[in-house]
């Protein structure tokens, strides 16, 4: 654990350090109301404060220092509801974060953290465990010092309790699109997930044919559900005659009654907007929405919501639940008072272990060189730019 005692001596030259944080733009993952906005932590007024919404889970407040700055000292003035566990972090781009300080034994009041070493444009307090079970987190001030020079004081933005786009959950349009790109990179080796409507093959995993946006399979009912719904919406389609065969092979790896005729009809149907809409609806109803709801129950931010969704795509929602149960035995969820980074580490460990039990899914790069990379940089909100590798291919999302 990196834990810098508040009383350590300042670094050489700190006597001449300047206040970097005064009047800098601030955003937060949430605000309880417009009375307690993020901007209060940098306004120089000792009677104003930022307060997050109440409830379990991670919250944060961050400053834009205007330019890359060396930060040597941070002073936090906590209100009555403080963070028992938190991290002070620095970032050059607001996406990849490095810890300057972290603790699990915060006791409120004033934390004067000296002798810090780090440079970046963005400074963040990431609060992961509450001091009061019924509260959230609240800071009177977030002050930072370094050699400077400090940027000019900016005019305060209007107070707002709105959640900034950076903190939005996976149901927000931009974050949902990112989630689909991440899955497509693993399922179809592309970021253009819309190219996958006509994908179909047997990948040898014992589930028959795998096809479509998230790998619906003939052996696990979801491909049957897609074709059945397509036939309900558009009875005269090229896949309708395969519904009886799909019912017969459900639960097996068999191709009986399917074969080249079926795969050809699936590819042809991919040009039909009705078939595309059916696939998207099935993806959301069967996998995306249940996974995101479950992540919400556990108090997870966008990265955790995506980790659950990706697990549901590969293992099914019941498989996701089993992995989640194993993770919960190793670490507490945020709703149960646990540290979100610690819990997600346990979840990804359990997910990777489950993948290694199946030869067809034993390559764990979609976890180790993608989700684990975001977690190590504390990018709990999946803020771009995002860079990752899957099966040896490199991908980047810039916005």
Phi, psi and omega in degrees: 000131172274114182218104181269115181300139182302336188266004183292157182291151178289156179294159178304134180089357184292339180299334182261006180296151181246157178285119184265341194265342186300123176074011181280149178299139182229144172226159180220158179296334176195163172219136183298325177195174178292347178287333184234068185277168178301323184300340182296335184286346183233015185270357179076005181258114184290352182257003177248154183208158170264135175226127178284170171297154177284153177128161182288157175117171182281139172225161180210159171224139184219154180245145170261111184281000174090331179197166177300127182229145170277127181249123182248340184211138175228133179239120181249129175248104184276146172273194185300320178264106186244177178263124174284326175236129179202166177230141168258124189230155179234148182210145175276335186231002180078008180240310179262121187246146176238134179289130166268331185198145170209151180210156173240011184232034178298143181233019176079196182069220181253126173251109180258101189261109184248166178071024179282156180221113178179155180227144178172169180273332186246135179239133186224144166253116180255106184264124187242348178215129185278157174271335183236125186301331184263002186250200176231237178221148181210133179233133172285314185217148169231104183246140180227141179235151175191181183293341175074199010282153178286148176285165179293149176295134181260156177290131183297136175286155177304139180299140181210144175258008181290147177282125179292158182303326181298333184260003183295153177279182187289347178281345175295142189305313183293319180290323178296318177299318177299318179299318180293325177293319179298316179294318181297326179296327180273322184277326188226009177056042178203157172270343181275085186296339180288349176281354189264001180305320184265003179293134174199133175192168172261114183268006175076029181259011179080012182244018180073218179284142173244131183204162173083194191300319184235021179074051171300144183234150180287343182263358184231027170078334186287328175293320175301317180297320180296311183291323178297315179292323177299319180290326176295317182284328183217084186305323182270082177223161186289347180263347188303321184289351181264000180301313178301320179293320177297322176297319184292326183266356181303131181090003180228176175262007187290149173253007187305128180081000182248264174070203187296328178297317180292312182296324177294320179293323177298314181296320180294322181294339182299341178278351184271121179302330179294315179296321178296315180297322178298316179298315180297317179297319180293318177304312182291315185289319186275326188239304189296306185295315177298321181293316181293322176298316181295320177296324177296321177300325182272357177079033183263145177277192190301320180297316178295322177298319178293318180302321177292316181299314181297323177294320179295322179300317183277320190250356186081162182295324177294322176296320175302314181299322179293318177296318179299319179296320178294319178296321182292339175283339181263333182205147180281143174289161176304323180295332178269013176093009182273165176281128186298319180295319178296318180293315181295328174300316179294321180295315180293327174299313181293322179296313181297321178297319178295319179299322182290349178279348180242124182303321183290342182238019188285344174283111187263020185296332179295341173264306191286323183251016175229277185301319181294327178297315179295321181293317181297332178266013178058030179273069184289344182255008182050051179277126176287156010282142177242132176229135182204169177233142173222126178054034176088353179263142183258139181225152178217136171241122186264342180204000000 
